[in-house]
Amino acid sequence: MIGIKVNNDNNYVYVTLNYRHIIENNWLDDLKYLCEPTEYHEKRICVRFITDIGVTREANRHRVDSIAESSTRYCNYSKDKFNGEITYTQPCWIEDEEIEKVSPYRTDIIQQENGVIYEQETSEWSVIDWWLWSLACSELAYMKLINLGWKAQQARNVLPLNTQSELIHTAFESDWKHFFKLRTAPSAHPMMRDLVEPLKNKLF
């Protein structure tokens, strides 16, 4: 994302761009022209979010902004870099105490006998039990697919929206105001509101 504004009175051209553009075009010497925002030169703000894929999909809808996200095509969660596990985020509507009081969840409730699949021992399960179990099954399936030869870009098909992701979001100040107007509204997703309301209070 590049922004260009011209001050015709003083023959100045103000260029706002990503650091990535500077590196890719070998323009490091131009950093000596860095200056504070002016009426011709709007401020840009870069924020690093750690959230889940479901929330980043909403942020990615702000297409005029510059957005970079960790890629599940190349993140192989079976590797040491990820401690051989998938990290999930905890939805803001689930309290820590709710998870702590849940009895250990099991991954063997789906049984098969004579070709018939059935469930067992789930009648007492809470909504948290089911949530935790679904995440455990997703991780188990992902690791099995990797071990059986699938690449990360293939195995990622079983990853849930709760999978943790990292997002670098860069936008002009005016675009951030538009972002906050949409993403802190009562109709916004609760996890998005929980993530960005503190940021809005800090920036504006």
Summary of the structure (lengths in Angstrom):
residues: 204
radius of gyration: 22.8
end to end distance: 22.5
largest distance: 84.2
contacts: 481
relative contact order: 0.20
helix: 39%
strand: 22%
